[in-house]
Amino acid sequence: MTDSAVVADREAGAGSSGERPEVLRNFVGGKWVESTTREFLDVYNPARGEVIARTPLSTATDLDAAVIAAKKAFPAWRDTPAVARARSLFRFKQLLEENFEEIARTVTTEHGKTIDESRGSVRRGIECVEVACGSPSLMMGYGLENIASGIDCQVIRQPVGVVAAIAPFNFPAMVPLWFLPFAVGTGNTIIVKPSEQVPLSQRLMFRLLEKCDFPPGVVNLVNGGREVVEAICDHPEIRAVSFVGSTPVARAVYQRATHSGKRVQALGGAKNFIVVMPDADWDRSIDVITESFYGCAGERCLAGSVLVPVGEAHKEARDRMVESARALKVGDGTEKGVEMGPVISSRHRDRVVEYIEKGVAEGAKLLLDGRKVKVEGREKGFFLGPTLFDEVRPSMTIGHEEIFGPVATISPVKDLNEAIEVMHAHPNANATSIFTTSGKAAREYARLSSASMVGVNIGVAAPMAYFPFGGSKDSFFGDLKVHGRDAYEFYTDKKVVISRWF
């Protein structure tokens, strides 16, 4: 969602300077084209509260044009040798490196995260391209001769066809790279729909893709909102859909797209538990724990949500967390020394403030109130400071629902078993971490965790691009997760050839 109202006039709206902001275009069949829509959303710089562009809310007709282009390009791209497809990805990787700083600054401008956080996310995206460059090897099948007398059997991987990726606002550059390089590396053609709130990073990336010798129609970009998402789910020529977003939307995309016969990987929301044992190395852990909760202003699916101190660790965890969080410098992410930027929009800031108010009303102990934070010179920015609650019960709204903002809660427990029970009771299970110097405790927690990504003395348990990424329970809908070997399973069909020659 964004703060701006839908407008029906192509000429309406202007930035704070009085100049009309740029209206973005789609990239279809190798060309930049205007959407057929007359409805747009404003794109903001969250640190300044200023409109910097306008996103077309493209129509199902726009999506259909992209599908036609992708379908037309598929047969020749499928037949292109895997090594030739990989060379286009090598070129893309080179251009990403050469334009690294511009991409990172674009992410900060449209999203608000600090420049170092943006650089880290772009680096993660490039690592996905690096892995996808190995597609000629990773696509290999297997076989066995003489499964019976004179009969051989071989398994080969083949691309599925036209695929689509629906990306969220919180990682404008990185998340689409979880999908695009693997999809085209395996011989598919793709349509990317970036979040309508942060489309500028993808526009820049597609300008780079133009230089990578991809035939027209192999990579396509369609801006838009709900109508495009629903059209992707329903379109009979789209064979696979990748999605990242909130749990309710992930569930809806999964149900609607699978009902249309597509394979789907839909990554949903999270409530990530960070367990701290009494034997934790506090001096080495506290800054890592704090960054887990407040990095990217808490707007990431792997952000720490609930700090769970075990037994006598409660007081130490509480006091150190307050001190560490209070020391964070909030401001414009482009400026030196800033450690936490704004949230994505004024509407989202209001939503997070409502959660803080609910926490107070339900009796949680407010230790640090981010509502009071002001950033000099950025009075129009969408800022909140780090907020911390203690004595939060799982039944409380802030103890149960995903806040997706810079709000941390502390829920003390008596022992590790109770910490595991609290985690198991929650319907989401994306990531979790434990901080301890006990190998026994770490092993037990990792073994019994309901979350699919587990960190041991790691604040953000984000797998590298050659491992699978994704949660479980209500944090993930589907069978095959993101990047790693699962990407090659998701974007290919396995064909079994049984042969006998007389």
N, C-alpha and C positions, 0 to 999 in steps of 0.2 A: 504494500500500500504506500501511497505518497500523500503529502499534504495538499497538493495542488488539485483543483477541481478539474474535471473533464471539461474541455471547451470545444465548441462546435464550429469555431471559425478558425481557419488556417492562419489568418493574419492577427488573431488576438494574442494578447500577452506580451510582456516585455520584461527584461532584466531590470535590476535596480538602477543601472546606468541610463535607462531610457532606450537603449538599443534592443531591438527584437532579438531574442536568443535564437540560435541556429536550430532548425528543424532537421532531425536526423532522418536518414534514409535506410532502406533495407538493401541487402546484398544478395541478389538472386541471379543465378545463371551467369556468374562472372561479371555482373554489372551492378552499379549503385542505382537503385530505383526508388521513386517516391511511393509511399503507401497510398492505397486508395481511400484511406480513412479521412474523416474530417474531425477526429477526436484525438486529443493530445494530452500528455501529462508533462508537467514541468520537472526538470532535473535540477536539483539543488547542489550547491557546495555547502555541506552541512556545517562547516566551521564558520561560514560567513552568512548563511541564511539567504544566499542570493541564487537566482535562477541562472543556470549556465547553459542550458539546452532544453529542447523539447522532444519528447519521445512520441512517435506516432503509435496510437493504439491500433495496430494493424488488424485487418479483418480476416475472416476465413478465406476470402478470395485471394488475399495476399499470400496466405499460407499455401493455398492450393497452387499458386504460381511457382512457389519455391519447390513444392513436391514434384511438379511437372519437370522442372529443371533438374532436380536431383535424380528423378527416375530416368530421364533421358541420358544423364551422364553415367549412370551406374554400369551398364554392360561393358563399356570400354574401360572404365576404371577398374572393374572387377578383373578384367583380362590383362590389365597392366601388371607386369611382373612385380612381385612383392619388393624386390630390391629397388626397382624404379620408384615405387610408392615411398619407400623409405628415404630415398634421396630428396624427395620433396619435403619430408619431415626434417631431414638434416638441415636443409636450407631454412626452414621455418625456425628451427632451433637457433641457427646462426643469427637470424634477424632479431629474434627475441633477445639474444645476448647483446646485440649491437644497440638495441633500443630499450634496454633494461630500465634505465633511469627514467625515461619518458613514460614508460608503462607504469612504473611504480608511482610516479607523481600524478599520473592520471587517476590511479586508484585512490590516492589520498584526496585528490580534489573532489571526486564524485562520491566517495564513501565517508571520508573523515578520519580513517585510521592513520596512525603516525607513519611517517615516511619509512621508518625501519620496519614496521609491521607490513607495510605494502611491499617493501623489497623482499621480505621473507616469503610472502605469499606468491609473488611473481617467481621467485626461485623455486618454490614447490611446484608451480605450474610447469616451468621449464623441465624439471626432473621427470614429469610425466611424458613430455615430448621425447626426452632422452630414452626412456624405456620403450616408447612406441617405435623408436628408430630400430629397435631389435625385432620388429615384426617378422622379417623373413625367417628367423629362428623360432620365435615364439608361436608362430602359426603352424609349425610342423605337426604333422599327424604321426601315426604309428601303424605298424603292420606285423603280420606274422605269416610266413609261408607254411604250406602243408598243414592247414588246420584240419584237413582231411587229405586223403591221397590225391595229389595233383591239384589241390585247391588252395589258393592264397587269399588272404584277407587284408585289406588296407583301410585305414581311416584317414580321411582328408578333411581339412577345415575350409569352409567356404563362407564368404560374407553373406549377410542376411538381406541386404538391399538398402532402402532408404531408412535412415534412423533420425531421431530428434533428441535434442538435449534442452531441458528447461532449467535455467540457472537462477540462483537466489541473489539477493542484494549484497550479502556480507563479504563475499570474495569475488569481486567482479572479473578479475583476470584469471584466478587460479581454477575455480570450479569448472568453467567450460573446458579447460585443458585436462580435466579428469576424463573427458569424453572424446572430444574432437580428434586428438592424435591417434587414439586407439581405434576409433571408428574408421577413419580414412586409411590408417595403416593396414587394416585388415581387408580393405577393399570396398567398404561401404561408402555411401554418400550421406551427408549430414546436413540438418537444419538446426541452427543454434538460436534459441530465444533467450536473450539475456534478460535480467530483471529490468523492468521499465524505469526503475529508480537509478540504475547505474549502467547505462548503455555505452558510455564513452570508451571504456577499456576495450570492449569487444569491437567497437568500430576501429580502433587503432590496430588491434590484432588482425582484423580482416584486411586492413590495408597492407599489412605485412604478408598475409596469406596470398594476396594478389600477385606477389613477387615470387611465389614458390612453385610455379609451373603446375599448379593444380588445374586440370581442365575445367571449363565453365560448368557449374552445376554440382561439382564435387563438394564444395563447402558453401553454405548459404546462411544468411543472417536475416531473421525476421523479428523486428521489434514488436512489442505489444504486451497485452495483459491477459485477462481471463479468456477472451474470445479466442485468442491464438492457442492458449493452452488447451482449451476444449476441442479446438479443431485438430490439434496434434493428436489428442487422445482418440478422436473419432475417425481420422482420415484412413481409408482402407489401404492406401499405398505405403503408409509408414509402418515398418515392421518391428521397431524397437524404440522404447522411450526411456530416457534417463532423466531423473528429477532430483532436485535438492530443495528443501523448504521445510515448512512447518508440518507437524504430524497430521493435522486435519486435511491439509491440501495433499500431502503425500499419499494418504489413504484414498482420497478421492481420485487422484490421478491413477493410482494403481488399479482401483476397481474399474474405473471407466475405460482405461486403455486395455487392460486384460480382457474386459468384456468385449472389446473390439478385436480380440485375437492377437494382441501384441505381447511381446516379452517386455517386462518392465523392471527397472531397478529404481525405487523411490526412497530416498533418504529423508527421514523426518526429524522431529524435534528431539530434545534431550533434557535431562535433569541429571547432571553428572556429579557423582559423589566423590569427594576427595577425603580419604581416610588418613588420619594422622595418629600414629602410635606414640606412646610415651617415650619410646627409645629413638624417635626420629632425630636426625642431625639438624637441629633447628637453624644453626647459622648458615648451613648450605641450602636449606629447604625453603625458608620463609619467603624469600624474593621470588622463587620459582612458583610457589603456591599463590602468591599475590598476583603474579602475572597471569596465571591460569584463570583467575576470576575476572580480572579487570583488563587484560589485553584485548585490543580491538573493541574497547568499551563493552566487553561482555557479549558482543554480537558475533558469536561463532558457536557452531554446534558442538565443539569440544571444550568450550569454556567450563571451568569449574562452576558448579551451582550451589552445592551444599558442602560445607566443611564439616567433617565428622570426626571430632577429636575423641579418642578412646580413653576412658578412665581419667587419670590425673593429667592427661595432656590438655584438658580443656582450658585451664587458666593460661597456660603458656601459649596455646594456639590463639586464644582470644586477644591477649595483650599484644603479642607480636603482630598479629594480623591488623589490628587497629593502627599500630605504629607504622607498619609498612604501607598500608593503604593510604593513610593520611599524608604520607610523604610523596605520593605520586603527583606529578605536575600535569594538570589538565590544560589543554589549549589547542591551538591550530596545529594539526599534525605535520605541517610543513616546516614548523619552526623548531630550531635546535633546543634540545633539552625537554621537549614535551613528551610525556610518557603515556598519555591517554587522550584521545581525541573525542569529538562529539558522537552522539548517536545519529542514526541515518536521517531522521526527520523530526519536525516538531510534533507530529502526530505520535510517532513512536516514543518520543520523550514524554509526552503526556501519558501514554500507556504505561511506561515504566514508573512514572510518578504515582499513578493509581495503585500500582503494586506496593510501593513504599507506604502509601497511606493505608492500604489494607493490612500490611504488616503491623503498623502501629495500632490500628483498630482491633486487631485480633490478639494483641498482647505480647508480641515479640519485642525484645529489648533492642532499641535502636542505638547502636554504638557510634555510628558515623553516618551523617546525613548529607548525601550528595546534592540535595535540592538547593542547598545554599551556595553552591559554587557559581562564581561569576568569572568570566574571562575578559580582561580589559582589552578594548579594541575589537572585540568579537561579540558584541552584545546581541546581535541577531542570530548567532550560532546556536545549534541545538545541543547545548552542553548539559551534562549531569556529572557530578563528582562521584567518586567511589562511595558506595553505601554498604553498610555492614549491620546485620542483625544478629543478635545472640538469642539463645533459648528458643529456637524455632522448632515447633513440632511438625511432623510430616503431614498432619491434618490441616495445618494452616495453608492459606492460599499461596503464600510465598514459599512454603515448604514443599508444595506439590506441583504447582504449575511452572512452566518454562517462562522466565521473565525476559530473557534475551537482552539484557542490559547490564550496567555496572552495579549490580546488587548481589552481594554475597550473604549467605545465611550460615549460621553455625548451629548444628544439631548434635549435642554431646550424647554419647552412648557409654554404657558401662564396660563393654568388652568387644572384641572383634566379631564374635558371633552375632551380637546385636547389630553391629554396623552392616554385616552381610544381610541380615534380615530386613533392615531398613531399605537397602538397595533392592532386594528382591521384591519388596512390596510395591515398588513404583512401576508403573506401566512402561516407562521409557527405559532404554538400556543402551545408550550410545557408547560412552567412554567412562572410565573411572580410573583412579590412581590411589596408590597407597604409599605413604612415606614412613619408612621404618629402616632400622639397621638389622632387623631379624629376618634371616632367610626363610625361616619356618613360617612366619606371619605373611611374608610376601608370597610364598608359594601357595599357601592356603587361600589367600585372598584372590590370587590370579586364577586358581583352579575353580573356585566357587562363584566367581563373579558372573552376574547375569549380563553385563555389558560385553560387547564383542571386542572392544579395544581397551587394553589394560596397561596402565603405566606403573612402574615400580620406581619411586623417587623421580618420576617424570611428571611435570605439571600438565602438559597437553599431550595426550597419548595419540599422536597423529602418525600413522604408519608412513613409511617412505613409499614412493610410487611403484615399487616392485613388490609390495605387499598389498593385500586387499584392505579396503577402507569401507566401513559401514557398521551400523549397530545391529541391535536385535529387538525383539518385542515390538513396541509401537514406535521405535526409532528407525525401523527399516521394513520395507515391504518389497518382497522379491526373493529370489534364490541366489543370484550372483551379485557380488558387491562391486565396488568401484576400483578401478585400476588394478595393477598386478595381474596375476594369471587369470583372475576372474573376468577381466576385461576381454580377454581373448575367447573365453567361453561365451560371454554375453553377446559379443558382436560377430560370432561365427556359428554356423551349423556344422555338426559333424556328420559327414556322409561316409557310410560303410560300403566298400566295394568288395564283393566276393567274386573271385574269378577262377575259371578253369579253362585251359586251352587244350584242344584235342590235337 
